[in-house]
Amino acid sequence: MPDTRQRGRFITLEGIDGAGKSTHLPWLKKTLERDGRCVWITREPGGTPLGERLRTMLLHEPMTPVTEALLMFAARREHCEREIWPRLDEGTWIVCDRFTDATFAYQGGGHGVPLETIAALERAALGDFGPDLTLVFDVPVEVGRERLADGRTLDKFEREQGEFFARVREAYLRRARADSRRMRVIDSTLSPAAVRSELAAIVEALVKEAAL
């Protein structure tokens, strides 16, 4: 087993649809690579051949919220076992577009799946594993919806009403308040340069901590 100081770090990006997290993924990868890290970018649901097939079902097929949560954790377990855990053990830093917080926010906050049900699924699928750092990109619901109005085909979550996204946003912020050391809320209404300045400071702190 590698020394824990050599283990990679797991960074997740969260936020309502249209929050802008995907905009900063390439920049974050380059920033970490400049510090000499090997960086792997992935997403959820997805990240493996099975996960990508489940992603298509989850984003486009009608199903009950509990079924969504079950499939999310099935894809997540496969993702961790096949890709995330081995790469972290090798020293790779992983940046993932969504992880377990998204299930608490979307299926829990948005669709009303009991949080204790999601927590039980989390324990069964992942044990005590979780991100080292979670960046929550936060925007008002109306801003996120405006950003989605770009003419592309929306998935079933992106087509939800504003009330749904308000519940999802509040679920993210509530989790961030309860776990402020891991989850850092980013005001994504700021300019890209301002957002990246804040991200740089947060990531630099994680890099320094990993070097200790």
N, C-alpha and C positions, 0 to 999 in steps of 0.2 A: 504494500500500500504506500503510495507516495506521501512524503512529508506534507502536512496540511498547508505549510507555507507555499508549496509549489502547486497546490491545487488551483485550477482556474476559478473564475468568479462568474456568477450567474446574474445577469441584469435583465430585468423585464420592463417592457414599455406598455403602459395601460392608458385608458381614457375612452370616452364615448366616441362613437363613429364621427369622424370629421374633426377630431381634436388636433390632428396634425402630427401624431407620433411617427408615422411612416416617413414623413418628410425628413426627419432627423436621423433615421437609422443609418444611412450611408456615412453621414458626418461622424456619428458616434463610432462606427467601425474604424474609420480612418484615424480618428483621434486616439483610440486605444492602440492601434497598430503603430502609430508614431512613437509610442512609449515601449515598443518592442514586444507587444502582446500578440499572440496568435488568436484571431477573433473569428468566430463562426456566427453567422446570422441565421435565425430560424423564425418560425411562426407557429401559432396555435389558433384553431386546430390545424394540424399539419405536421411537417417536419420529417415524416417518414412516408413511404409509399402507402401504407395502410392509413396513416393519419390524413394524407391528402385525399384519399377516397372518402373517408369519414367527413372531411371538411366540406366536400361537395354536398353530401347529404345534409349536414348540419346547417349549411347556409341557404339551402334551396328547398329541402323537403319539409312539408308540414309534419310536426310531431309534438307530443306533449312536452312541457318544460322539464319534467323529471327524466324523460327519455333523452332530451338534449343533454342534461347534466351527466347522465350515465355514459353517453357516447363521448362527451368531452373528456371524461376521466379515463375511458378506455383508450382514446387516442393519446392522452397525456402520459399514461403509463408506458405505452409503446414508445413514445417520443423519448421519455427519460431513459428507459432501459436500453434502447437501441442506439441513441445518439447523445443525449445530454450527459448522463452520468459517466460514460466512458471518456467523453471529451474533457469534462471537468477533471477527471483523474489524470489525464495526460497533460494538464496545465492550460488547456484552451479556455479563453474567456468567451462566454456565450451571451449574445444579445437576442432576446426572444420577444417578438411582437405578440403580446398577450400570454398569460399563464393562468394560474388558479384564481387570482383576484378577479379576472374577467368572469369566471363562472359565478362567483359570489355576487358580482355586480349585475350581470345580465340575467342569468337564470334565477338568482336569488332576489336582488333588488328589482329587476325589471319584470320578471315573470312570477315572482312570489313563491319559488321553491323554498321550503323552510331552510334557514341557514344551518341548523343542526344536521339536516340531511346532507347538505353539501360538505359540511365539516367531516361527517362520517365517511363520505366517499373519498375525501382528501386523505384522511388517515389510512383508509384501506388501500388506496392506489399509490400513495407517495410516502407514507410514514411521516417522519418529521422533516422531510426535504422541502425547501422553499428557496426563493431568490435571495441573493445577498443584497440586492438593491432593486427597488422598483420605482420607476419614474412615471408619475401619473400626470399626463398632459390634460390640463383642465381648461375647458371653455364653456361659456353659457350654451344651453341647448340650441338657442336660435343661431348662434355662430356655427356650431357643428352642422346644423341642417343646411345652412347656406353653403357651406363648403362641399356638402354632398351633392348639391344641385349643379353638377358639371356635365350632365347629359349622358353619363354612363349608366349601365344597367345596375340597379341596386339589388343587394341580396335581401333576404327576408328580414334580417335585423335592421338593416339600413332603412327599410320601408316602414318601420314602426313609427307610431305617433310621438309627438313631443312629450306627452306625459310619461311614456315609457322611458325615454332618454333622461327625463328629469329624475326618475327613480334610480336609473343606472348611475347617473352622475352622483347623486346623494350617497349611494352605496359605496362608490369609490372614495368619496371624501370622508365618509364615516370610518371606513377601514383605515384610511391614511391617518386620521386623528388618533385611532387606537394603536397604530404601529408607526409612529412618526420617525423612528430611527431607520427603519427599512424603506418606508414609502415616502417619497419626496414629491410634493405637488408642484408642478410647473405651470405658471400662467402662460398658456399657449395662445393668448390673444396678443401677446407682445410680438415684436418683429422677430424674424428668424435669428438675426444677430444677437438680440437680447436673450432669447431663449437659449442659444448655444453658449453664451457667456455664463449663464446660470448652470447649464449642464456641465460645462467644463470644470467649474468649481466643485460640483458634486462628485464628478467622476475622478477628479484629481485626488479628492479625499479618500475615495475607495482604493485607488492605486497605491497611495501612501500607506493605508492600513494593510493592504495585501503584502507590502514589502517588509512589514515589521516581523 
